Amino acid sequence: MKHPIQLLMEQRRNGQNCGIESVCSANEYVLEVALRRSKLFNAPVLIEATANQVNQFGGYTGMYPQDFYDMVLKMAFEIGVPEDHVILGGDHLGPLTWQNLPETEAMANSEVLVYQYARAGFTKIHLDTSMKVADDPDGLLSTETIARRGAILYKAAMRGYEELKATKPEAMRPVFVIGSEVPIPGGAQEAEDSLSVTKPEAFRDTVDTYRRIFKEEGIEDGMNDVVAVVTQPGVEFGDDQVFMYDRKAASDLCEALKDFPELCFEGHSTDYQSKECLKQMVEDGIAILKVGPALTYGLREGLFSLSMMEKELVPEEKQAHFIETLEAAMLDNPNNWIKHYHGSTKQIALCRKYSFSDRARYYIGLPSVNASITKLFRNLTEYPIPMNMLHQYMPLTYLKVRDGIIPLEPKELALDSIVAFMEDYEYAIGR
């Protein structure tokens, strides 16, 4: 049985401008929306966990790869999405979280990481060895080093897959994504004036080097499992800036892709692009569109709107105070935002609330914040939101309620703020 992304590539070779969005999030509200949309369109859904979210040490979510796999499949079953429609991926699998360790230790951890992802049943593996580790020499990491480390991780992943297949014969063979010009997970950490698009020769060198290294390592056929290459097509976002896709600037890179019909580009940091930019990216060969922070940003935006309405409708002593609870959680443990936000005290406070990088996503799942969300939903069920107030705070969602598309229920209103971003991707990939 062919992997759904390989089937997608066949469709593209037959002239169809199709693609797939990759939902990079461990947030349960985001995952629920992604699975609901899969059911609505009767189409595959690609959900990815990142190496720092989910790993053999628990990551910042406290989940191991098998935990995440089981959680998503359980949600899919409850929502009514068949298992063969759920594609689980591992993003930035490599030394990302062990860059402070020497190569021997960092790569040993990375091998365990990719093995556990493949053994659990993840079938889309991003081999990301683009980052330097503690004992790498000064200067840029060579494509040769990146590819050699990638080959090591490919072997580890395939060991995991073969073990899984021994107990689950119908297990799908994983596909892989490679690349040496990989954007930082979660968006840029500093304001940028411009972005450099990957040069065509750098893209060709990446593919050629991987082919050579895989052959030298005795895994030449492994290149048949590679479906995409991560490049920088000129899209990125930061605290309050978004670099929109410029088709002309990326034309040379995308033209080079035509020499590799078995591959597409995987676009990282596509969050906050317009639906037309996303559509152009798919047309130009960037067929896998990764999105993450924008989805939790949408959730946070919806919850803030509900919180503002709660302040008008609910007696103060009964209010959930979601905005204040989230802020307190971020101040109590600043590790997930303090290196990312810069400026005056006021500017940093605004970033904690409104930054496109959405470092608040690391705190949404905390017990205190979750309890506040539950109370917010309960309060606005007891004190219903008038339609005129909904129009004031959530005018786009108001239209869907007015037209009977979604019910006037607090949770559904919050989830629609996630849907608003997903709809742009659905337009781009032709759903």
N, C-alpha and C positions, 0 to 999 in steps of 0.2 A: 504494500500500500504506500503510495507516494505521500510525502508530507504536503500539507495544504499550501505551504509557501512555494514548494516546487511546482505544484499545480498552477499557482498564481503566475509563476515565471513562464510556464508553458502558454498560458493565456496571453501574457505580454508578448511573447515571441510570435503569437498568432495575430498580433495587431490590436489587442484590447488594452486600453489605458486603464488598468486596474491596479490597486495597491491594497495595503492593509495598515491600519493604525495599530500602534503598539502602546498599550496602556501600562505605563511604568509606575506602579503605585502599589502599596500594601494597605492603603486605607480601605476599610470595609465598605464605606459608602460609595467610594469610587468603583470598587470591584462590583458592587451590587448593580450600579448603573451600567457598567460595561457588559455584564452578563444579561441584564434585561434587554439591552440593545441587540445583543447577539440573538436572543430569542425573538425579538421583534422582526429582525431581518432574516431570520433563519440562516445565519452566516457565521463563519468562524470568528472567534474572538482571541486576540493575542494579548496575554497578560504577562508582564515581566517583573521579576524581583531583581533588585540591584545587590551587588556583592556586599555593600555596607548595611543593607536592610536585613538580608537573610543570608546567613552563612553557618559554618560548622561551630561557631562560637555563639550563635544566637543573633548577631547583628543588633541594630538598634531597635528592632521590633521584638527581639527575644525569640524569634522563630528560626528553626533549622529548615533546610530545603524541603524535607519531607513534611514538616508542619505546614509550610506555605502551600505545598501541593495539595495536601489533604483539605486544608481550609477552603481553597478555591473550588476544588471538586465537590465538596459538600455544599457550598453555596450554589454551584451550578445545578446540582441535583434538586435542591430545594426550589430553585427558580424555574427549572424545567429545561435546562440547556443540556443536550446530549454530550457525553464525555468527548466524543470525537470532534466536537465543535470547539473544544477548549485547547488552545495552544499555550503552553506555559514556557516562558523563556527566562534565561539568566542573563542579566545585563552587566557589563563591565567585569566579567569573571576573570580574575587575574590578581596581580599584587596590589590592587587599589588600596586596600586597607592595611597593607603591610609594607608600605614604602619606606618605613623607618628601619626595616630589617635588612640584613645582608641577603644576597641573591639566594643562597642555599636555603635559608629559612623561609624567605618570602615565597619562593617557588614551591617549596614543600607544602606550605599552607594552601597555595593556589591549586596544586594538584588535588588535594583533598576536597577543596571547594568545588571544582568542576566535576570531580567524580561523584560527589554527593548530589549535585544538581541532576546529573544524567541518571544516576541510580534511582533517584526519586521519580523520574519520569518527565523531567523537563526536556523538551524536544527542539528548542531554539537556543543555541548557546553562543553568546558573544564572547569570543576569546580576545580579551583586552590586555595585552602586555605592553602597551604603549608608554606606561609610566616607569620612571627610573626607581631603582631601589637603593638602599643605603651605600652599597659599595660599588655602584656604577661609576665610571670615570666622568669627569666634567665634560660638558658639551651635550649635544643632542644624542639621544639613543638611536643607534643605527637600525635600519630596517632589517638587517641580518639578525641582530640580537632579538628584535621584536618577533620575527618569524620563527627563530629557533625556540624561543620560549613558548610561542603559540603552538608549535608542533608537540612540545612536551604536554601541554594542556589538552590538546586534541586527543592524544593517546590516553590520558587519564579519563577524559569524558567517555571515550569509547569503551574503556574497561567497565565503567559504570553502566553503560548501555547494555553491554553483553551480559553482565550479571543480572540486570533487570529482565532481559529477554529470556534468560534461562528459567525464570519463575513466571514470566508473563509473555508467552510467545508472540502475542499480537502487539507487543510494545512497538511504537513507531520509532524508526531510526532518526536520530536528531540531525538537524541541519545547523550550519555554523556561519557566523559572521566574523570577518576579520577586519583589520584596518590599523594604520599607524598614525593617522591624523584624527584623533578621537577627541571631541569636545569634552570639557570637564562635566561630570555628572551634575545635574541640577542647575545649570546655567553659570554664566561668568561671575567670578567673585569680585571683580573690579570693573568700574566703568571703562568702556572701550570707545575709541574714536572710529575705528574701522575694523573690518575683518578681511583676512586673506583667504580667498578660495583655494582649495587644494589644486595644485598644478597637475595637468594631465600626466606628465612624466612621473610625478610622485605616485599617482594612482597605479600607473602601469608597473612601476618598480615594485610596489607592494605586492601586486598579484604575481609578478614574475619571480620575486624572491620567495614568496610562500610556495609556489610551485616547485622551485628548485630545492628548497629545504625539505619539503614533504617527500620529494623523491629521494633525497639523500638519507632521510630517516626511515625509508621503507614504507611510507604511507602515501604513496603517490595517488592512489585511488581516493584518498581522503579529500582531495580537492573537489571531487564530485559532490561532496556534502556541503561545500561552501556555496552559499546562495547570495551573499551580499558583502559589500565592503563599506565600512564607515569612512566617509570623507567629510570635508568641511565645504558645503556648497554656499556658504555665506550667510547662514542664519544663526542667530544667538539671541539671548535676552539677559538682562541684568535687573537691578533693582527697579529702575523706572525707564528702561530703554529696551527696544526690540529692533533687531536688525532684520528687516523684511527681505524675503527672497528676491533677488535680482536675476531674472532669467538670462539677461545678456551677460552679466558678469560670470555666470556659471556655465556659459555655453560651451567653452572649450573642454571643460571637465566632462560635461554630459555627452559631448560628441565622442570623447574617448571611450565612453562606456559601450558604444555601438560595436567596438571590437571584441567585446566579451558578452555575447548574447546569453550566456548561462548565468550572468550576474546582474544584480541591481545595486543601487546605492541604498544604504540605510541612513536616514536623516535624523540626527540627534538634535535636541534643543529646538524642535519645531514649535514649541509652545508659543501661543499668542500670534502666530501668523494668521493672516486673513484667509478665508476659505478659497479665494482665487489664487493666492500664493501657494497654498497647499495643493491645489489642483494642478497648477503649473509644475510643481515639484514632481508629482506623480507622472505627469506627461513626459517630463524630462528624464525619467529613469530613477528618481528617488522614491521607490515604491514602498518602502517601509518607513512610516512616519512615527517617530517616537514622541510621546507626550506624557508628561507626569505632573510637574508643578502647576501647570495651568488648571488641571482638574481639581487639585486640592485648593488652589486659589479660588476657583469657582465655588467650591463647597464653603470655604471660609467667607466668601463674599455673601453667599446666601444666608449663612448663619448670622453674619453681622446684620443683615437686613431684618431677619426675624427678631434679633435681639433689640433692634431699634423700635420695632413695632411692639415688642413686649413691654418696653419702657413706657409706652403710651397706653397700653391696655391693661396691664397687670399691676396690682398693688405692689409697691416697692418691696415690702417685706416678703413677698412670695416670688420675686423675680429670680431667674436663674443666673443673671449677671455673667453671661457667657463671655462677653468681650473682656471683662475684668478678670475672669478666671483664667482665660487663655494668656493674658498678659502676665499674671502672677506666675503661671507655670513657666513661662519663658524667662522671667527674671530669676526664678528660683534655680534654674539650670540653664545658664547661657551658652553652654558648650556648642550647641547646634546652630547658633547664629552669630556669636560674638566676633568670629573671624571673617564674617561675610558682610557685615553692615558697617558703614563708615560715615563719619561726619559728626555734627554736633549732637548733643543729647537729644534734642528735639527731632533731628533728622533720623537718628537711629530708632527712636520710639515709633516714628511713622513707618520706617522700614519693617519693624516687627509686625505691624498690622497689615501693610499694604504692598510690600515688596513683591514684584513679579517672581523673584526667586522663591518666595513662599517658604521660608524656613519655619513658619508656623506649623507646617505639615508634620514636623517631628513631634509635635506636642498634642495634636488633635486626638491621638489614641490614648493619652494618659488617663488614668481612672478619674481624676478630678475634673478634667475637661469633658470626658465622655459623660460623666454624671450631670454636668451642666447642660450638655446638649439634650440629654434625655429629659431633664426638667424643663428646658425651653420648649421642647415639643409638647410636653404634657400641659404646660401653662397655656400655650396657644391653642390647644384643643379645648381647654376649659373656658378660655376667653377668646372666642373665634375672631379671626381677622376680617374686618369689613372689606368689601371689594374696593371701595374708594381708597382705603389706606394701602391695600396691596398695590394698587396702581401707582401710588406715590413712591413706594420703596422697591417694588419689583415689577416695573412696567412691562417687561417682556414676558415674564411668567404670568402676569395678569391676563395677557391675551390668550394664553393656553387654558387658563382656568375659565375665562369667559366663554371660550369656544368648546368647553367640555372635554378638552384633551387630557387634562390632569385634574384631580380633585383638589379642593381647597383644604388640604391637610398639611400641617407644618413640615413633616418629613418630606413629603412629595415636593413642596416648594423649595426646600434646600437641595434636593437631588436634581431638580430642574436646572439649578445653577451649574451643575456639572454637565448635564445634557447639552446646555448651550454651547459649550466648547466642543463636545463630541460631535455635534451636528456639523460643524465645519469640516471635520475629518471625514465624516460619512459622505458629505458632498464631494470632497476631493477624491475619494476612492471609488465613487460611482454607485453608492447605495441609495 
